């Protein structure tokens, strides 16, 4: 018997009619108090509502902490965007290895690493998708110009909307419980991407977070680990198979756990609809499922999609590095695909992030990738 669909519990959404924000932690130095005051003033000038002391019903939290012991902000709803802010007096030798663990340990969506260097201030942005770029305050630049540029970088990220909830419908036909020829292709494609070293996981999340925080992250965002990249292939006019979130893409084996059948998107519940075997406790589908859904529905000739954290020369790319799993990123990528000469064979860039490649099939995509992939994503 088929039971009713269920929505995975990931916390309620925060009302987004008015953009509200607050601060958490303490700005401990004169420089950071200047930074805090300037950023708050800029956000208020942009009609953001500052709610001191409120941490539950806000859209954005500015979490002021420190690099020696980064304090976690434990959000209660996945729609709350957390910007961690840490000050340093030295430029790190390796910005990624210094800042990325601090971002994860403080459970931030993005980290602002503020470095005082001689007569300038460098505000390093670090994102979960490995994006890194810098906003610099120079002596001849006004405070207002600096904070306006900071806000311009932060605002699109903080107001984007995640689409990572899943509705599980246990109605997958029995003949698909072990997959089909398409899922065999997906498994093989995952192994190829792994062999090409295009599925990086820079830091095992379980080595950064303690068990309590790891459980919290898994429940809130459905994360099983940091495993970048995903792939999918069309089943028919309305359905497609896709890799799960947080799994080893080089070992896609189990239907309902490693590979899932996406059947629809429910805008009322802001969730992807999945058909799963009734006897399996399913994982979530990749956070980029909403992006793939939009592309498949608009372009019937697209038969497969691969997303990797790599680059190719001579491609169009998005202008804003929206976080993975957001509707805004899906719309931006879909628009680029739409304007390609052949949307069914498109290669588009995601700024400070990676590539989305469409094709008629997974083997055909690999043929076009050969010799063109640049492992390092350019940052700007």
N, C-alpha and C positions, 0 to 999 in steps of 0.2 A: 504494500500500500504506500502511496506517495504522501508524505507529510507536507505540512504547510511550509512555505519558504521562511527562512530565518535570516535576520540581519546580524552580522558579527558585531559584538559589543565593543565599540571603540570610543565611547564618550559622546556626549551630545554636542552639537554645534553651537557656537556662540552667535547670537543675533548680530547680523552684519549691516543693519540699516545705518548705524553710526559707528565710525571707527574709533574705538576706545583703546587706551593704552595706559600702562602703569610702569613703575620701576620696582625692581627687587634687588636686595642686597644694598651695599653702601659704596658710594664713591669716596675712597679713602684719602686721596691726595688732592691738592689744589688744582692740578691739571685735570683730574677726572671730574672734579666738581664743576669746572669750567665746561668740560665736554658734556656732562649731564645737563647742565642748565641750557647750553646752546642747542642741544638736540631737542630737548623738551620745548623750548621756545619756537624752534622751526616747525615742529609737528603741530603745536597749537596754532601757529600762523596758517597752517594748512587745514584747519578745522578738525583736527584730531582732538578728542576729548580726553584730558588727562585725569585719571582717577587714582590719586595716591592711596596706597593701602589696599586697593581692590586687586585680587589676583585670580578670581574665578570667571567673572563675566566681562573680561576684556578680550580684545582681539590680538593685542601685541604686548609683550612683556620685554622691557629692557633690563636684563639681568647683569648687574655690576658685580663682578667677582674677581678672583685673583688667580694667577698662574700656579702658585704653590699648592693651593687647595681649592680648585674650582667648585663652587657651591652649585648643587643641582637645583633647578627650578622644576618641581614636579607638577606639570600642567594636569588639569582634570579633564580637558577636552582636547581632541586632536586639532581643532580649529584654532587654538591659541598658538600664535607664532612667537617663539622665544629667540631674542637676539642676545647672545652672550657678549659681554664687553670686558676686556682684560687689558691692563696697561703694562708696558714694559719699557725699560730704558735702553734696551739693546736689540738691534736687528738680529734675529736668529739665523744661524748658518743654514738651516733647512726649515723654511717657514711651514711647510706641510707637516713634517714630523713633529714640529713644536706645537702647532695650533690645532691640527685635526683631532688629536686625542683630547685636548681641552674642550673642544666643541662637543664631542661625544659624551665626555664625563659630566659636563654641565647640562646635558640634554637640550642643547640649543639647535635651532634650525639653521642658524647662521652665526658665525663668530666674528666680532669686530676686535681685532688685535691692534691696540693703539701703541705705536712706538714713537718715543720722543728722540729725534735724531738731529743733533746740532741745532740749527735754526728752523727746522721744519717738523711737522707731525705727519706720520704715515698711518693711515687707518686701513689695515689689511682686512679685506673681506675673505672669509673662508666658508664654503658651502659644503653640504653633505655630498654633493656630486663631484667633489674635488675641485670646484671652481675657486680661483684665487685672483684677486685684483686689488688695486690700491687706490685710495683717494688721499691726496696729499694737501696739507695746509702749509702754504709757503708764506714767508714774512710779508710779502707784498699783497697777500690775499686777505680780504676781510673775513671776519668770523661768519657773517651771513652767507657769503659765497661758499665757504667750506661746508657749513651745515646744510645748505640747500643742495649741494652735490651729494652729500651723504644721504640725505632724505631721498633724493632721486634714485639712488641705488637701492635703498632699503624698502621703499614704499611698495614697488610692484611685487616683491617677494612676500612682504608681510600681509598683503591683502589678497593673495592668490588663494584659491579654494581647492582643497584636497578632494580627490575622488578615489578613496582607497577602501571604502566599505564594500563588502560582498554580500549578496543575497544568494544563499545556497539552496537550490531546488534539487532534491534527490530523485531525479527522474531520468538520469542518463540511461539510454537503452542498454540492455545487458550485452548486446553484441559489441558495445564500445567500452566495456569495463576493462578490457585489456588493450584498448587503443585500436588504431587502424594504420593504414599505410602512411597517413599524414603524420601521426605521432611518431612513427619510426623515423621519418625524415627529420622531425624536430629533435629527436634524441641524437641523431647523427650530426645535425647542424650544431647542437650544443657542444658535442665533443670536438668538432672542428674549431669552434670559437675558443674553447679552452686550450687546444693545442697551439692556437695562434696567439695565446696570451692576451686575449681581448676581453677577459672577464675578471678584471682586477678586484681584489678586496684588500684595500690598503692596510686596514687594521682589523683583526678579528674582534668583533664587538664584545664577545664574552671575556676578552682579556683586558678590556678597558673599563667595563661597568661591573659593579658588584652584583650579586645574584638578585638582590631586591630591586635595584634600578633596571636590571635586564628584564625582569618579569614585567615591570611597569611599561617599558618601551615595547615589549612584545604585545602586551594587551592593548596598548593605546594605538600603535601603528601597524600591528601585525607583522613585525619584523622578526625574521629568524636569524638574520645576520646581515653583514654588509657584503652583498654580492651584486656587482654592477653588470648591466647588460640584460637584454631579454630578447625573445624571439617568438614569432607566432606564424601560423599558416591557416589559410581559409579552409573551412570544412564545407560550407555551401553559401548560399546567398546571404544568410543572416548570422551564421555561427562561425567561430574560429577557435582553434586550439592555441593555447598560449602557456609559456613557462610560468611557474609559480614564483611568488616573492620570497627572497631570502634563501633559495635553494642553490645547490651546486649545479649550474647550467651544463656542466660537463657530464652530469649523471642524471639525466631526465628519464626516469623509469616508470614511476607509478602514476596511473591515471587518477586524478582527484587530489593528488598530493604534489607531484612534480609537474604535471601537465594538466591543465583544466580547460573545459569547453565553455567559452564565453558565448552567451546567447542574446544578451540585451543590456541596456543601461536604463535604470529607473531614476529619472530626474527628481521625482518626489522624495525618494529616499537617498538620492545622491550616491547610488551604489551600482556596481556592476552585478549583473545577474549571471549565475553559473549553473550549469547542469552537471551534477556530480553523482557518482555511484552511491546508492543508499547505504552501503555497508562500510563506507570509508569516512573517516573524520578528515574533512578537506583542509588544505592550506588555502591562503589567499592567492589570488592571481596576481601577477606583476602589477606594480603601481602604475605602469604606463598603459594599462588595458584601455583606459578611456581614450587615449591617443590612437591606439590601434583600431578601436571601435569606430571612431570618427572617420578614419582613412578607409577602412573596409566598406563602410556604409556609403560613402560618397563615390568610391571608385571600384566598381565591380570587377575591373580588370586586374586589380591588385590581388595577388595570390599568397604573398608572404611578406613579412616585415622583420627586419633585424635592427636592434638598437645596441650600439657598442660605444664605449668610452674611448674613441679614437677619432681620427680626422682624415679628410681628403682635401687636396688643393682644389681651388677653383669652384667652390660651392657657395650657394646662398645659405645664410644662417639667420636664426632668430636674433632679435635685437636685445632682448631681456632674458636673463638666465633664471626663468621661473623654476621652482623646485619640481622634482619628479612627482608624478601623480597628481598634478594640479590641472584643473580644467583650462586655465590660461595657457599652460605649456602645450596642452593638446590642441587648442585652437590655433596657436601660433605655428606649430609644426604642420597642422592640417592645411593652413593657408599657404605655407611654402610649397607643400606637395601639390596643391591645386594649381599653382602658377608655374610648375615645371613643364617643360615641353611635352613630356610623357609621364603623367603621374604614376603610372604603373611600373616605372623604372626610375624612380626619383632617388636622389641622394641629397639630403638636407642636413645642415648643421644646427646643433643646439648650442647656443653661445656658452662658452666656458664649461662645456658638458660633454658633447659627443655627437654621434651621427644617428640619424634614422634613415634606413635604406629600404625602399619598397622594391618588389620584384614580382615576376609571374610565378616563381617558385623559390624555395630556399636554395637549391643547387644553382639556379640562375643568378641569384644574388651573389653567391660565393665566386662565380666566374667573373662577375663585374668588379668584385673587391680585390681580386688578385693583383698584386703589385702596386696598388694605389693607397693602401692603408698607411697612415702615419700614426704611430702609437701615442705620441704626445699631443694632447689637445691644446691649441693655442689659447692663452688667457688674455683678457683685455678688460 
